[in-house]
Amino acid sequence: MKTKNATTTNGGAKGDNLQHTLEHGVERATSAAHHTIDSLSDAAQPTIDHLRSGAHKAVDSAGNVATHAAGTLGGKGDQLHDNATKIVERAGGYVREHPVASLGMAVAAGYLLSRLLSSR
């Protein structure tokens, strides 16, 4: 019977040793995986920073162009409004100075428009 106990004890020791070896291997593999992840993350960080910087520059550039375009369009709109006001003032002045000629031009324009629109 003693022999059986000795064998069981030795078998148990071998099992414990195998379990310890497997656990140690898993710990080493886990540690290596963490190290690889950290290394890849550290290596990728400059690229990510560069991409982020480029994206910010592109957005700033687009914003500057849009701001400039809005300013230009606003200025052109003001110019158009001023020109339209001047034309209306000039036309009003012409009508006051030459009422009969203005009435004749209005009748002629109305007649031409009615002919153009009625042919359709």
N, CA, C and O atoms as a printed pandas DataFrame, in Angstrom:
     atom_number atom_name residue_name chain_id  residue_number  x_coord  y_coord  z_coord
0              1         N          MET        A               1    0.795   -1.175    0.000
1              2        CA          MET        A               1    0.000    0.000    0.000
2              3         C          MET        A               1    0.849    1.255    0.000
3              4         O          MET        A               1    0.486    2.269   -0.595
4              5         N          LYS        A               2    1.955    1.173    0.658
5              6        CA          LYS        A               2    2.841    2.313    0.693
6              7         C          LYS        A               2    3.290    2.703   -0.701
7              8         O          LYS        A               2    3.466    3.886   -0.994
8              9         N          THR        A               3    3.473    1.734   -1.544
9             10        CA          THR        A               3    3.939    1.988   -2.892
10            11         C          THR        A               3    2.893    2.783   -3.655
11            12         O          THR        A               3    3.228    3.685   -4.422
12            13         N          LYS        A               4    1.626    2.446   -3.445
13            14        CA          LYS        A               4    0.573    3.174   -4.118
14            15         C          LYS        A               4    0.551    4.635   -3.680
15            16         O          LYS        A               4    0.422    5.531   -4.515
16            17         N          ASN        A               5    0.675    4.877   -2.399
17            18        CA          ASN        A               5    0.679    6.247   -1.890
18            19         C          ASN        A               5    1.852    7.041   -2.434
19            20         O          ASN        A               5    1.725    8.222   -2.755
20            21         N          ALA        A               6    2.968    6.396   -2.531
21            22        CA          ALA        A               6    4.144    7.078   -3.054
22            23         C          ALA        A               6    3.923    7.444   -4.506
23            24         O          ALA        A               6    4.307    8.527   -4.948
24            25         N          THR        A               7    3.287    6.515   -5.268
25            26        CA          THR        A               7    3.027    6.781   -6.673
26            27         C          THR        A               7    2.030    7.917   -6.807
27            28         O          THR        A               7    2.205    8.790   -7.657
28            29         N          THR        A               8    0.985    7.924   -5.985
29            30        CA          THR        A               8   -0.014    8.979   -6.028
30            31         C          THR        A               8    0.615   10.312   -5.669
31            32         O          THR        A               8    0.326   11.334   -6.292
32            33         N          THR        A               9    1.464   10.297   -4.680
33            34        CA          THR        A               9    2.133   11.520   -4.272
34            35         C          THR        A               9    3.040   12.020   -5.385
35            36         O          THR        A               9    3.062   13.217   -5.669
36            37         N          ASN        A              10    3.782   11.130   -6.016
37            38        CA          ASN        A              10    4.651   11.539   -7.117
38            39         C          ASN        A              10    3.825   12.018   -8.305
39            40         O          ASN        A              10    4.181   13.006   -8.946
40            41         N          GLY        A              11    2.715   11.321   -8.610
41            42        CA          GLY        A              11    1.851   11.744   -9.707
42            43         C          GLY        A              11    1.264   13.109   -9.424
43            44         O          GLY        A              11    1.152   13.930  -10.334
44            45         N          GLY        A              12    0.888   13.369   -8.194
45            46        CA          GLY        A              12    0.357   14.662   -7.803
46            47         C          GLY        A              12    1.410   15.739   -7.952
47            48         O          GLY        A              12    1.102   16.849   -8.385
48            49         N          ALA        A              13    2.639   15.435   -7.602
49            50        CA          ALA        A              13    3.720   16.415   -7.717
50            51         C          ALA        A              13    3.969   16.748   -9.180
51            52         O          ALA        A              13    4.209   17.901   -9.538
52            53         N          LYS        A              14    3.908   15.711  -10.025
53            54        CA          LYS        A              14    4.105   15.963  -11.448
54            55         C          LYS        A              14    2.956   16.820  -12.004
55            56         O          LYS        A              14    3.194   17.700  -12.831
56            57         N          GLY        A              15    1.728   16.575  -11.565
57            58        CA          GLY        A              15    0.573   17.356  -12.002
58            59         C          GLY        A              15    0.693   18.809  -11.555
59            60         O          GLY        A              15    0.395   19.735  -12.310
60            61         N          ASP        A              16    1.137   18.990  -10.307
61            62        CA          ASP        A              16    1.329   20.353   -9.800
62            63         C          ASP        A              16    2.402   21.077  -10.593
63            64         O          ASP        A              16    2.282   22.263  -10.900
64            65         N          ASN        A              17    3.449   20.340  -10.915
65            66        CA          ASN        A              17    4.552   20.919  -11.679
66            67         C          ASN        A              17    4.084   21.323  -13.082
67            68         O          ASN        A              17    4.461   22.385  -13.577
68            69         N          LEU        A              18    3.266   20.481  -13.725
69            70        CA          LEU        A              18    2.748   20.774  -15.056
70            71         C          LEU        A              18    1.810   21.981  -15.006
71            72         O          LEU        A              18    1.854   22.855  -15.872
72            73         N          GLN        A              19    0.970   22.009  -13.985
73            74        CA          GLN        A              19    0.060   23.136  -13.836
74            75         C          GLN        A              19    0.843   24.427  -13.648
75            76         O          GLN        A              19    0.514   25.452  -14.245
76            77         N          HIS        A              20    1.884   24.373  -12.813
77            78        CA          HIS        A              20    2.722   25.544  -12.577
78            79         C          HIS        A              20    3.398   25.978  -13.875
79            80         O          HIS        A              20    3.472   27.175  -14.156
80            81         N          THR        A              21    3.880   25.052  -14.650
81            82        CA          THR        A              21    4.539   25.361  -15.926
82            83         C          THR        A              21    3.551   26.005  -16.895
83            84         O          THR        A              21    3.891   26.985  -17.557
84            85         N          LEU        A              22    2.334   25.468  -16.987
85            86        CA          LEU        A              22    1.310   26.032  -17.876
86            87         C          LEU        A              22    0.900   27.438  -17.428
87            88         O          LEU        A              22    0.775   28.346  -18.250
88            89         N          GLU        A              23    0.695   27.608  -16.137
89            90        CA          GLU        A              23    0.323   28.928  -15.626
90            91         C          GLU        A              23    1.419   29.952  -15.907
91            92         O          GLU        A              23    1.141   31.088  -16.291
92            93         N          HIS        A              24    2.661   29.534  -15.710
93            94        CA          HIS        A              24    3.793   30.418  -15.979
94            95         C          HIS        A              24    3.843   30.768  -17.472
95            96         O          HIS        A              24    4.124   31.913  -17.828
96            97         N          GLY        A              25    3.576   29.800  -18.338
97            98        CA          GLY        A              25    3.564   30.052  -19.779
98            99         C          GLY        A              25    2.462   31.017  -20.169
99           100         O          GLY        A              25    2.672   31.903  -20.998
100          101         N          VAL        A              26    1.286   30.851  -19.574
101          102        CA          VAL        A              26    0.159   31.757  -19.860
102          103         C          VAL        A              26    0.503   33.165  -19.388
103          104         O          VAL        A              26    0.227   34.135  -20.092
104          105         N          GLU        A              27    1.100   33.289  -18.211
105          106        CA          GLU        A              27    1.491   34.606  -17.699
106          107         C          GLU        A              27    2.513   35.267  -18.631
107          108         O          GLU        A              27    2.420   36.463  -18.908
108          109         N          ARG        A              28    3.487   34.486  -19.113
109          110        CA          ARG        A              28    4.499   35.039  -20.023
110          111         C          ARG        A              28    3.846   35.471  -21.338
111          112         O          ARG        A              28    4.176   36.532  -21.866
112          113         N          ALA        A              29    2.929   34.667  -21.871
113          114        CA          ALA        A              29    2.260   35.005  -23.127
114          115         C          ALA        A              29    1.396   36.260  -22.946
115          116         O          ALA        A              29    1.371   37.132  -23.814
116          117         N          THR        A              30    0.696   36.342  -21.825
117          118        CA          THR        A              30   -0.126   37.513  -21.541
118          119         C          THR        A              30    0.738   38.761  -21.420
119          120         O          THR        A              30    0.404   39.813  -21.966
120          121         N          SER        A              31    1.837   38.638  -20.710
121          122        CA          SER        A              31    2.746   39.768  -20.547
122          123         C          SER        A              31    3.322   40.193  -21.897
123          124         O          SER        A              31    3.431   41.388  -22.171
124          125         N          ALA        A              32    3.690   39.234  -22.737
125          126        CA          ALA        A              32    4.224   39.549  -24.061
126          127         C          ALA        A              32    3.169   40.231  -24.929
127          128         O          ALA        A              32    3.487   41.155  -25.678
128          129         N          ALA        A              33    1.916   39.782  -24.835
129          130        CA          ALA        A              33    0.842   40.390  -25.612
130          131         C          ALA        A              33    0.631   41.839  -25.166
131          132         O          ALA        A              33    0.471   42.728  -26.002
132          133         N          HIS        A              34    0.632   42.081  -23.842
133          134        CA          HIS        A              34    0.497   43.443  -23.338
134          135         C          HIS        A              34    1.657   44.320  -23.821
135          136         O          HIS        A              34    1.451   45.466  -24.219
136          137         N          HIS        A              35    2.852   43.784  -23.785
137          138        CA          HIS        A              35    4.030   44.528  -24.239
138          139         C          HIS        A              35    3.903   44.855  -25.730
139          140         O          HIS        A              35    4.227   45.967  -26.147
140          141         N          THR        A              36    3.436   43.900  -26.534
141          142        CA          THR        A              36    3.263   44.138  -27.972
142          143         C          THR        A              36    2.213   45.214  -28.226
143          144         O          THR        A              36    2.410   46.094  -29.065
144          145         N          ILE        A              37    1.107   45.144  -27.508
145          146        CA          ILE        A              37    0.058   46.153  -27.654
146          147         C          ILE        A              37    0.594   47.535  -27.296
147          148         O          ILE        A              37    0.348   48.502  -28.017
148          149         N          ASP        A              38    1.321   47.633  -26.196
149          150        CA          ASP        A              38    1.896   48.920  -25.790
150          151         C          ASP        A              38    2.895   49.430  -26.827
151          152         O          ASP        A              38    2.917   50.623  -27.131
152          153         N          SER        A              39    3.712   48.542  -27.366
153          154        CA          SER        A              39    4.700   48.933  -28.374
154          155         C          SER        A              39    4.011   49.435  -29.638
155          156         O          SER        A              39    4.407   50.456  -30.200
156          157         N          LEU        A              40    2.975   48.715  -30.087
157          158        CA          LEU        A              40    2.239   49.148  -31.280
158          159         C          LEU        A              40    1.541   50.483  -31.043
159          160         O          LEU        A              40    1.518   51.344  -31.922
160          161         N          SER        A              41    0.984   50.646  -29.873
161          162        CA          SER        A              41    0.314   51.905  -29.542
162          163         C          SER        A              41    1.316   53.060  -29.542
163          164         O          SER        A              41    1.036   54.133  -30.076
164          165         N          ASP        A              42    2.479   52.833  -28.942
165          166        CA          ASP        A              42    3.515   53.869  -28.917
166          167         C          ASP        A              42    4.006   54.190  -30.323
167          168         O          ASP        A              42    4.266   55.351  -30.640
168          169         N          ALA        A              43    4.133   53.170  -31.166
169          170        CA          ALA        A              43    4.603   53.385  -32.539
170          171         C          ALA        A              43    3.554   54.115  -33.373
171          172         O          ALA        A              43    3.908   54.898  -34.254
172          173         N          ALA        A              44    2.278   53.872  -33.114
173          174        CA          ALA        A              44    1.210   54.485  -33.902
174          175         C          ALA        A              44    0.918   55.922  -33.472
175          176         O          ALA        A              44    0.360   56.692  -34.254
176          177         N          GLN        A              45    1.277   56.293  -32.266
177          178        CA          GLN        A              45    0.925   57.604  -31.735
178          179         C          GLN        A              45    1.447   58.755  -32.594
179          180         O          GLN        A              45    0.678   59.682  -32.848
180          181         N          PRO        A              46    2.699   58.763  -33.058
181          182        CA          PRO        A              46    3.143   59.880  -33.905
182          183         C          PRO        A              46    2.333   59.998  -35.197
183          184         O          PRO        A              46    2.048   61.104  -35.656
184          185         N          THR        A              47    1.967   58.870  -35.773
185          186        CA          THR        A              47    1.161   58.896  -36.999
186          187         C          THR        A              47   -0.218   59.466  -36.710
187          188         O          THR        A              47   -0.731   60.276  -37.483
188          189         N          ILE        A              48   -0.813   59.055  -35.619
189          190        CA          ILE        A              48   -2.134   59.565  -35.240
190          191         C          ILE        A              48   -2.052   61.069  -34.975
191          192         O          ILE        A              48   -2.926   61.824  -35.400
192          193         N          ASP        A              49   -1.003   61.503  -34.275
193          194        CA          ASP        A              49   -0.832   62.934  -34.015
194          195         C          ASP        A              49   -0.671   63.715  -35.314
195          196         O          ASP        A              49   -1.225   64.804  -35.461
196          197         N          HIS        A              50    0.087   63.158  -36.252
197          198        CA          HIS        A              50    0.295   63.809  -37.550
198          199         C          HIS        A              50   -1.025   63.910  -38.314
199          200         O          HIS        A              50   -1.328   64.960  -38.882
200          201         N          LEU        A              51   -1.810   62.838  -38.334
201          202        CA          LEU        A              51   -3.113   62.859  -39.008
202          203         C          LEU        A              51   -4.054   63.866  -38.365
203          204         O          LEU        A              51   -4.753   64.603  -39.060
204          205         N          ARG        A              52   -4.071   63.896  -37.038
205          206        CA          ARG        A              52   -4.931   64.825  -36.328
206          207         C          ARG        A              52   -4.528   66.266  -36.649
207          208         O          ARG        A              52   -5.387   67.116  -36.880
208          209         N          SER        A              53   -3.240   66.533  -36.663
209          210        CA          SER        A              53   -2.749   67.878  -36.983
210          211         C          SER        A              53   -3.137   68.272  -38.409
211          212         O          SER        A              53   -3.574   69.397  -38.652
212          213         N          GLY        A              54   -2.974   67.339  -39.349
213          214        CA          GLY        A              54   -3.352   67.614  -40.739
214          215         C          GLY        A              54   -4.841   67.877  -40.885
215          216         O          GLY        A              54   -5.246   68.752  -41.650
216          217         N          ALA        A              55   -5.650   67.136  -40.164
217          218        CA          ALA        A              55   -7.104   67.333  -40.226
218          219         C          ALA        A              55   -7.483   68.700  -39.668
219          220         O          ALA        A              55   -8.340   69.383  -40.230
220          221         N          HIS        A              56   -6.854   69.104  -38.571
221          222        CA          HIS        A              56   -7.130   70.423  -38.005
222          223         C          HIS        A              56   -6.717   71.527  -38.979
223          224         O          HIS        A              56   -7.439   72.510  -39.142
224          225         N          LYS        A              57   -5.573   71.371  -39.622
225          226        CA          LYS        A              57   -5.117   72.374  -40.597
226          227         C          LYS        A              57   -6.090   72.462  -41.769
227          228         O          LYS        A              57   -6.384   73.560  -42.241
228          229         N          ALA        A              58   -6.593   71.324  -42.243
229          230        CA          ALA        A              58   -7.541   71.317  -43.365
230          231         C          ALA        A              58   -8.838   72.024  -42.983
231          232         O          ALA        A              58   -9.384   72.791  -43.776
232          233         N          VAL        A              59   -9.326   71.772  -41.784
233          234        CA          VAL        A              59  -10.560   72.430  -41.328
234          235         C          VAL        A              59  -10.337   73.934  -41.182
235          236         O          VAL        A              59  -11.191   74.730  -41.570
236          237         N          ASP        A              60   -9.194   74.321  -40.626
237          238        CA          ASP        A              60   -8.890   75.754  -40.488
238          239         C          ASP        A              60   -8.807   76.424  -41.848
239          240         O          ASP        A              60   -9.318   77.528  -42.035
240          241         N          SER        A              61   -8.162   75.757  -42.797
241          242        CA          SER        A              61   -8.031   76.310  -44.148
242          243         C          SER        A              61   -9.400   76.470  -44.803
243          244         O          SER        A              61   -9.685   77.506  -45.404
244          245         N          ALA        A              62  -10.239   75.459  -44.691
245          246        CA          ALA        A              62  -11.585   75.540  -45.266
246          247         C          ALA        A              62  -12.389   76.654  -44.604
247          248         O          ALA        A              62  -13.136   77.365  -45.276
248          249         N          GLY        A              63  -12.241   76.807  -43.300
249          250        CA          GLY        A              63  -12.935   77.881  -42.595
250          251         C          GLY        A              63  -12.472   79.254  -43.053
251          252         O          GLY        A              63  -13.282   80.167  -43.216
252          253         N          ASN        A              64  -11.168   79.401  -43.261
253          254        CA          ASN        A              64  -10.637   80.683  -43.738
254          255         C          ASN        A              64  -11.153   81.011  -45.134
255          256         O          ASN        A              64  -11.529   82.150  -45.412
256          257         N          VAL        A              65  -11.171   80.008  -46.012
257          258        CA          VAL        A              65  -11.675   80.221  -47.374
258          259         C          VAL        A              65  -13.155   80.598  -47.334
259          260         O          VAL        A              65  -13.581   81.511  -48.042
260          261         N          ALA        A              66  -13.931   79.907  -46.518
261          262        CA          ALA        A              66  -15.368   80.200  -46.423
262          263         C          ALA        A              66  -15.604   81.598  -45.851
263          264         O          ALA        A              66  -16.501   82.309  -46.304
264          265         N          THR        A              67  -14.811   81.988  -44.869
265          266        CA          THR        A              67  -14.948   83.325  -44.293
266          267         C          THR        A              67  -14.630   84.398  -45.332
267          268         O          THR        A              67  -15.339   85.398  -45.442
268          269         N          HIS        A              68  -13.559   84.178  -46.089
269          270        CA          HIS        A              68  -13.184   85.126  -47.143
270          271         C          HIS        A              68  -14.281   85.211  -48.206
271          272         O          HIS        A              68  -14.639   86.301  -48.653
272          273         N          ALA        A              69  -14.814   84.047  -48.608
273          274        CA          ALA        A              69  -15.877   84.028  -49.622
274          275         C          ALA        A              69  -17.124   84.751  -49.113
275          276         O          ALA        A              69  -17.761   85.492  -49.862
276          277         N          ALA        A              70  -17.471   84.540  -47.851
277          278        CA          ALA        A              70  -18.645   85.211  -47.281
278          279         C          ALA        A              70  -18.443   86.730  -47.274
279          280         O          ALA        A              70  -19.366   87.488  -47.574
280          281         N          GLY        A              71  -17.235   87.162  -46.932
281          282        CA          GLY        A              71  -16.951   88.594  -46.941
282          283         C          GLY        A              71  -17.033   89.182  -48.337
283          284         O          GLY        A              71  -17.574   90.270  -48.534
284          285         N          THR        A              72  -16.488   88.447  -49.313
285          286        CA          THR        A              72  -16.522   88.913  -50.697
286          287         C          THR        A              72  -17.958   88.981  -51.208
287          288         O          THR        A              72  -18.351   89.966  -51.832
288          289         N          LEU        A              73  -18.734   87.943  -50.947
289          290        CA          LEU        A              73  -20.134   87.937  -51.386
290          291         C          LEU        A              73  -20.934   89.040  -50.718
291          292         O          LEU        A              73  -21.777   89.674  -51.353
292          293         N          GLY        A              74  -20.675   89.268  -49.444
293          294        CA          GLY        A              74  -21.371   90.347  -48.741
294          295         C          GLY        A              74  -21.050   91.694  -49.361
295          296         O          GLY        A              74  -21.936   92.533  -49.526
296          297         N          GLY        A              75  -19.782   91.907  -49.706
297          298        CA          GLY        A              75  -19.379   93.155  -50.345
298          299         C          GLY        A              75  -20.013   93.325  -51.712
299          300         O          GLY        A              75  -20.464   94.416  -52.059
300          301         N          LYS        A              76  -20.051   92.250  -52.492
301          302        CA          LYS        A              76  -20.677   92.306  -53.826
302          303         C          LYS        A              76  -22.172   92.555  -53.706
303          304         O          LYS        A              76  -22.745   93.277  -54.522
304          305         N          GLY        A              77  -22.806   91.972  -52.706
305          306        CA          GLY        A              77  -24.234   92.196  -52.480
306          307         C          GLY        A              77  -24.511   93.660  -52.169
307          308         O          GLY        A              77  -25.487   94.235  -52.650
308          309         N          ASP        A              78  -23.637   94.256  -51.355
309          310        CA          ASP        A              78  -23.795   95.682  -51.043
310          311         C          ASP        A              78  -23.630   96.526  -52.304
311          312         O          ASP        A              78  -24.376   97.482  -52.517
312          313         N          GLN        A              79  -22.651   96.172  -53.140
313          314        CA          GLN        A              79  -22.432   96.910  -54.389
314          315         C          GLN        A              79  -23.656   96.803  -55.308
315          316         O          GLN        A              79  -24.092   97.796  -55.890
316          317         N          LEU        A              80  -24.202   95.589  -55.429
317          318        CA          LEU        A              80  -25.391   95.405  -56.266
318          319         C          LEU        A              80  -26.566   96.227  -55.747
319          320         O          LEU        A              80  -27.290   96.848  -56.525
320          321         N          HIS        A              81  -26.746   96.228  -54.450
321          322        CA          HIS        A              81  -27.832   97.008  -53.854
322          323         C          HIS        A              81  -27.639   98.489  -54.137
323          324         O          HIS        A              81  -28.590   99.184  -54.496
324          325         N          ASP        A              82  -26.419   98.974  -53.980
325          326        CA          ASP        A              82  -26.138  100.400  -54.261
326          327         C          ASP        A              82  -26.390  100.728  -55.728
327          328         O          ASP        A              82  -26.969  101.767  -56.044
328          329         N          ASN        A              83  -25.952   99.835  -56.629
329          330        CA          ASN        A              83  -26.174  100.068  -58.064
330          331         C          ASN        A              83  -27.668  100.069  -58.406
331          332         O          ASN        A              83  -28.123  100.893  -59.198
332          333         N          ALA        A              84  -28.417   99.159  -57.817
333          334        CA          ALA        A              84  -29.863   99.115  -58.077
334          335         C          ALA        A              84  -30.531  100.397  -57.576
335          336         O          ALA        A              84  -31.412  100.943  -58.240
336          337         N          THR        A              85  -30.115  100.865  -56.425
337          338        CA          THR        A              85  -30.668  102.106  -55.884
338          339         C          THR        A              85  -30.367  103.285  -56.812
339          340         O          THR        A              85  -31.234  104.125  -57.052
340          341         N          LYS        A              86  -29.144  103.346  -57.330
341          342        CA          LYS        A              86  -28.768  104.430  -58.251
342          343         C          LYS        A              86  -29.591  104.383  -59.536
343          344         O          LYS        A              86  -30.026  105.420  -60.037
344          345         N          ILE        A              87  -29.804  103.174  -60.068
345          346        CA          ILE        A              87  -30.593  103.023  -61.298
346          347         C          ILE        A              87  -32.026  103.494  -61.078
347          348         O          ILE        A              87  -32.585  104.206  -61.913
348          349         N          VAL        A              88  -32.620  103.096  -59.951
349          350        CA          VAL        A              88  -33.989  103.511  -59.640
350          351         C          VAL        A              88  -34.056  105.030  -59.488
351          352         O          VAL        A              88  -35.000  105.659  -59.967
352          353         N          GLU        A              89  -33.072  105.617  -58.831
353          354        CA          GLU        A              89  -33.057  107.073  -58.659
354          355         C          GLU        A              89  -32.927  107.782  -60.012
355          356         O          GLU        A              89  -33.602  108.779  -60.266
356          357         N          ARG        A              90  -32.051  107.255  -60.877
357          358        CA          ARG        A              90  -31.878  107.859  -62.204
358          359         C          ARG        A              90  -33.156  107.731  -63.040
359          360         O          ARG        A              90  -33.568  108.673  -63.718
360          361         N          ALA        A              91  -33.766  106.556  -62.976
361          362        CA          ALA        A              91  -35.009  106.351  -63.734
362          363         C          ALA        A              91  -36.097  107.295  -63.235
363          364         O          ALA        A              91  -36.831  107.882  -64.030
364          365         N          GLY        A              92  -36.198  107.437  -61.917
365          366        CA          GLY        A              92  -37.186  108.359  -61.343
366          367         C          GLY        A              92  -36.922  109.789  -61.777
367          368         O          GLY        A              92  -37.860  110.523  -62.085
368          369         N          GLY        A              93  -35.672  110.194  -61.807
369          370        CA          GLY        A              93  -35.307  111.533  -62.260
370          371         C          GLY        A              93  -35.658  111.738  -63.727
371          372         O          GLY        A              93  -36.138  112.806  -64.107
372          373         N          TYR        A              94  -35.420  110.720  -64.557
373          374        CA          TYR        A              94  -35.744  110.820  -65.986
374          375         C          TYR        A              94  -37.247  110.960  -66.187
375          376         O          TYR        A              94  -37.704  111.757  -67.006
376          377         N          VAL        A              95  -38.014  110.170  -65.423
377          378        CA          VAL        A              95  -39.477  110.222  -65.548
378          379         C          VAL        A              95  -39.990  111.602  -65.147
379          380         O          VAL        A              95  -40.909  112.114  -65.787
380          381         N          ARG        A              96  -39.426  112.220  -64.108
381          382        CA          ARG        A              96  -39.859  113.559  -63.681
382          383         C          ARG        A              96  -39.493  114.628  -64.727
383          384         O          ARG        A              96  -40.251  115.570  -64.960
384          385         N          GLU        A              97  -38.327  114.461  -65.344
385          386        CA          GLU        A              97  -37.891  115.457  -66.341
386          387         C          GLU        A              97  -38.591  115.281  -67.694
387          388         O          GLU        A              97  -38.834  116.268  -68.389
388          389         N          HIS        A              98  -38.918  114.043  -68.075
389          390        CA          HIS        A              98  -39.518  113.753  -69.386
390          391         C          HIS        A              98  -40.736  112.843  -69.213
391          392         O          HIS        A              98  -40.665  111.668  -69.570
392          393         N          PRO        A              99  -41.832  113.340  -68.684
393          394        CA          PRO        A              99  -42.987  112.489  -68.413
394          395         C          PRO        A              99  -43.641  111.928  -69.670
395          396         O          PRO        A              99  -44.054  110.769  -69.662
396          397         N          VAL        A             100  -43.752  112.692  -70.736
397          398        CA          VAL        A             100  -44.413  112.213  -71.947
398          399         C          VAL        A             100  -43.574  111.117  -72.611
399          400         O          VAL        A             100  -44.112  110.089  -73.024
400          401         N          ALA        A             101  -42.264  111.331  -72.713
401          402        CA          ALA        A             101  -41.380  110.322  -73.318
402          403         C          ALA        A             101  -41.389  109.042  -72.488
403          404         O          ALA        A             101  -41.382  107.943  -73.043
404          405         N          SER        A             102  -41.406  109.177  -71.163
405          406        CA          SER        A             102  -41.441  108.002  -70.278
406          407         C          SER        A             102  -42.730  107.214  -70.477
407          408         O          SER        A             102  -42.712  105.983  -70.500
408          409         N          LEU        A             103  -43.865  107.934  -70.625
409          410        CA          LEU        A             103  -45.142  107.269  -70.852
410          411         C          LEU        A             103  -45.126  106.535  -72.192
411          412         O          LEU        A             103  -45.630  105.416  -72.288
412          413         N          GLY        A             104  -44.555  107.152  -73.224
413          414        CA          GLY        A             104  -44.456  106.506  -74.534
414          415         C          GLY        A             104  -43.601  105.242  -74.475
415          416         O          GLY        A             104  -43.953  104.222  -75.067
416          417         N          MET        A             105  -42.477  105.313  -73.759
417          418        CA          MET        A             105  -41.612  104.123  -73.636
418          419         C          MET        A             105  -42.316  103.020  -72.859
419          420         O          MET        A             105  -42.166  101.843  -73.186
420          421         N          ALA        A             106  -43.075  103.381  -71.847
421          422        CA          ALA        A             106  -43.799  102.382  -71.058
422          423         C          ALA        A             106  -44.858  101.695  -71.905
423          424         O          ALA        A             106  -45.024  100.478  -71.820
424          425         N          VAL        A             107  -45.584  102.466  -72.731
425          426        CA          VAL        A             107  -46.609  101.889  -73.609
426          427         C          VAL        A             107  -45.948  100.965  -74.626
427          428         O          VAL        A             107  -46.440   99.863  -74.870
428          429         N          ALA        A             108  -44.827  101.405  -75.227
429          430        CA          ALA        A             108  -44.124  100.588  -76.219
430          431         C          ALA        A             108  -43.606   99.298  -75.587
431          432         O          ALA        A             108  -43.721   98.228  -76.185
432          433         N          ALA        A             109  -43.048   99.385  -74.408
433          434        CA          ALA        A             109  -42.524   98.195  -73.723
434          435         C          ALA        A             109  -43.670   97.236  -73.396
435          436         O          ALA        A             109  -43.532   96.025  -73.562
436          437         N          GLY        A             110  -44.793   97.774  -72.934
437          438        CA          GLY        A             110  -45.956   96.932  -72.635
438          439         C          GLY        A             110  -46.473   96.226  -73.870
439          440         O          GLY        A             110  -46.815   95.044  -73.823
440          441         N          TYR        A             111  -46.530   96.963  -74.995
441          442        CA          TYR        A             111  -46.986   96.365  -76.249
442          443         C          TYR        A             111  -46.054   95.236  -76.691
443          444         O          TYR        A             111  -46.519   94.165  -77.080
444          445         N          LEU        A             112  -44.730   95.472  -76.631
445          446        CA          LEU        A             112  -43.761   94.430  -77.014
446          447         C          LEU        A             112  -43.870   93.200  -76.108
447          448         O          LEU        A             112  -43.840   92.071  -76.597
448          449         N          LEU        A             113  -43.992   93.401  -74.843
449          450        CA          LEU        A             113  -44.133   92.277  -73.908
450          451         C          LEU        A             113  -45.416   91.485  -74.177
451          452         O          LEU        A             113  -45.402   90.255  -74.141
452          453         N          SER        A             114  -46.531   92.188  -74.446
453          454        CA          SER        A             114  -47.774   91.470  -74.714
454          455         C          SER        A             114  -47.667   90.664  -76.002
455          456         O          SER        A             114  -48.219   89.566  -76.075
456          457         N          ARG        A             115  -46.980   91.169  -77.015
457          458        CA          ARG        A             115  -46.793   90.438  -78.268
458          459         C          ARG        A             115  -45.911   89.205  -78.052
459          460         O          ARG        A             115  -46.195   88.130  -78.580
460          461         N          LEU        A             116  -44.853   89.369  -77.279
461          462        CA          LEU        A             116  -43.941   88.245  -77.008
462          463         C          LEU        A             116  -44.634   87.158  -76.191
463          464         O          LEU        A             116  -44.455   85.971  -76.465
464          465         N          LEU        A             117  -45.397   87.538  -75.225
465          466        CA          LEU        A             117  -46.041   86.563  -74.342
466          467         C          LEU        A             117  -47.267   85.934  -74.989
467          468         O          LEU        A             117  -47.586   84.785  -74.684
468          469         N          SER        A             118  -47.965   86.641  -75.871
469          470        CA          SER        A             118  -49.170   86.084  -76.497
470          471         C          SER        A             118  -48.813   85.076  -77.587
471          472         O          SER        A             118  -49.630   84.209  -77.896
472          473         N          SER        A             119  -47.637   85.158  -78.172
473          474        CA          SER        A             119  -47.259   84.222  -79.230
474          475         C          SER        A             119  -46.992   82.831  -78.673
475          476         O          SER        A             119  -46.985   81.856  -79.424
476          477         N          ARG        A             120  -46.786   82.736  -77.447
477          478        CA          ARG        A             120  -46.505   81.434  -76.810
478          479         C          ARG        A             120  -47.792   80.827  -76.471
479          480         O          ARG        A             120  -47.829   79.725  -75.924
